[in-house]
């Protein structure tokens, strides 16, 4: 297994192309700004150079290359597997009500014999992420893991795109790569680092991923009262104050991030379900704990595997990037410190992360986490 990484900017084009001689990748992870991905010309150039390589990726809220975080670039990680075959599948999702079926159909399209792992890239706005993941889970073989993320669009929340197999931008699509091998070792870890505060409130009215009432009061009105001066910048400022959701007394809490607000209905739309009868608390960032969370996610990948990873795909939430600001590279540096110098690091900042809590758990939709998938062959 070998990996070469390239960076594209509108001024300089593709960098590092001199190292590509005699290298033929079979998989290209590509994450980039909405403008550059939507334009399509940069990735068409890569496809012409490597017509047999399969693309997976999409638009982001920041691109990860080694221990650097960029904006307004495309980062392409070209991977050559020696003992692994891959299959690309995709499914349209016209509206969020189709999220469960899209996840289910996506997995059903993949051949199951010798399937080791599934990496998922989803449209980031027109989706109910928790329903998408539930669809994945319901048909995923029990021995097969799944990780991935929701595409981003900076802090704009306007449009997101997923890459086709040939690197073309596609709207309202979910995609996946199936990995087939007896020699591929895949591991994963996911942690947050946010602190809950205030009282826990009951979800008294909701539908799927739309929250209407908390404790019988309009959700948006109540949420704005917590945010104070930040309320005027919704929905983007909602990334700084996610909700901790507990669906049952003994359930593992998950984090939910706001995607949209509706002044007329006084509702909040989240990346995943907010079921009635659940309990939520507001969360805020703790700088040190966010860095520790990223390092903890990296440690989780080593706990699940004895192999030193060759490639690590990092998917971190855009909310973490907005909070950490100029310190953002510290969380990626923390991952490098844990994984060591041999692993190639790539990834992006997302609108949602997909990963199990632990090695023996099913995948879940997360928000505001650092989620890491590692590969070794």
C-alpha positions, 0 to 999 in steps of 0.5 A, spaced: 500 500 500 502 506 497 500 513 498 501 520 494 498 526 496 497 532 492 494 539 493 490 544 488 489 551 488 486 556 483 493 560 482 498 554 482 494 548 480 496 541 482 502 541 486 507 535 487 506 532 480 513 530 479 512 524 484 507 521 480 511 517 475 510 510 474 505 511 480 498 508 478 493 509 484 486 505 484 483 509 489 483 517 490 480 520 496 479 528 494 476 533 499 475 540 497 472 547 497 465 548 494 467 552 489 473 548 486 469 541 487 463 544 483 467 547 478 470 540 476 476 542 472 481 540 477 479 533 478 477 532 471 485 533 470 486 527 475 481 523 472 484 524 465 491 522 468 488 516 472 482 513 468 482 507 472 482 510 479 476 510 483 474 517 486 471 518 493 470 525 497 466 531 496 466 538 498 468 540 505 469 546 511 476 545 511 481 540 508 486 536 512 493 534 509 498 531 514 498 536 520 496 542 516 488 545 515 487 549 508 481 552 506 480 554 498 484 548 496 483 540 493 487 535 497 487 529 493 490 522 497 492 517 491 492 510 494 495 504 491 492 497 494 496 491 493 492 486 496 485 489 496 479 491 491 474 496 491 467 497 489 464 504 488 456 505 489 452 511 489 444 513 491 440 519 489 437 522 495 432 527 493 429 529 500 431 528 507 425 523 507 429 518 503 435 518 507 433 511 510 432 508 504 438 511 501 442 508 506 439 501 505 440 501 498 447 503 498 449 497 502 444 492 498 448 494 492 455 492 494 457 485 493 457 482 500 463 476 499 469 478 502 467 485 504 471 488 509 469 495 510 465 500 507 467 508 507 461 512 506 460 520 503 454 523 504 450 529 501 451 534 507 444 538 507 439 534 504 439 529 509 437 526 515 444 523 517 441 518 523 436 515 518 441 514 513 446 511 518 440 506 520 439 504 513 446 502 513 446 498 519 439 495 518 443 491 512 450 491 513 453 484 515 454 484 522 462 483 521 463 489 516 464 496 519 462 502 516 465 509 517 465 516 513 462 523 513 457 528 511 460 533 506 461 540 508 460 547 505 464 552 510 460 555 514 455 557 509 450 551 509 448 553 502 450 547 497 454 540 498 457 536 493 459 528 492 464 526 487 462 520 482 466 514 481 470 519 476 471 525 480 465 529 477 461 533 482 454 530 484 448 534 488 443 530 493 447 523 492 450 518 498 456 514 496 460 509 498 466 505 497 466 497 499 473 494 501 474 487 499 480 483 502 483 478 507 489 482 508 486 489 509 486 492 517 481 497 518 480 501 525 476 507 527 475 511 533 471 517 535 471 522 540 468 529 542 471 533 548 465 538 549 462 540 555 455 540 557 452 545 561 445 548 564 439 543 565 437 537 561 430 539 557 425 534 555 423 534 547 416 535 547 415 536 540 419 533 534 419 530 527 425 526 525 430 531 525 426 537 526 425 540 533 419 544 535 418 544 542 423 543 549 419 543 555 413 545 551 416 551 549 418 553 542 425 550 541 428 556 537 425 561 542 428 557 548 435 556 544 436 563 542 435 565 549 441 561 551 445 564 545 444 571 547 448 575 542 450 569 538 443 568 536 443 573 530 448 569 527 444 563 526 444 557 523 452 558 523 453 560 530 449 554 532 455 550 531 458 553 537 453 550 541 451 543 539 446 539 543 447 533 547 442 528 546 440 522 550 434 518 547 433 513 553 435 512 561 441 507 559 443 510 552 449 512 550 449 520 549 450 523 542 451 530 539 447 534 534 448 540 530 444 545 527 443 545 520 437 550 519 432 554 523 425 556 521 423 563 524 415 561 522 415 554 526 420 556 531 424 550 529 431 547 529 433 542 524 439 538 526 443 533 522 440 527 525 434 525 529 431 528 535 426 524 538 420 526 542 421 523 549 429 524 549 433 529 553 437 534 551 443 539 554 446 545 551 454 544 550 460 549 549 467 548 547 473 546 552 479 548 548 484 543 551 478 537 551 477 538 544 485 537 543 484 531 547 478 528 544 482 528 537 488 524 540 483 520 544 480 518 537 487 516 534 488 512 541 481 508 539 484 506 532 490 503 536 486 500 541 482 496 535 488 494 531 495 491 532 497 494 526 501 500 524 496 504 520 499 506 513 493 511 512 488 515 516 482 519 514 480 524 519 473 527 519 472 532 524 466 537 525 466 544 522 464 546 529 470 544 532 474 548 526 470 554 528 471 554 535 479 552 535 480 557 529 488 559 529 489 553 534 485 548 529 492 544 527 493 542 534 488 537 533 491 534 527 498 535 530 495 531 536 493 525 532 500 525 528 503 525 535 499 518 537 499 515 530 506 516 529 510 518 523 508 513 518 501 514 517 499 518 511 494 523 514 488 526 510 481 528 511 476 534 511 471 538 516 464 536 515 457 537 517 457 530 520 461 524 522 459 516 521 463 511 526 461 506 531 462 508 538 467 502 539 470 496 536 464 492 537 458 497 536 454 499 530 455 505 527 452 512 529 451 519 526 456 524 530 456 531 530 462 535 533 467 529 534 474 527 531 472 521 527 478 517 524 479 511 520 485 507 519 488 503 513 493 498 513 495 492 508 
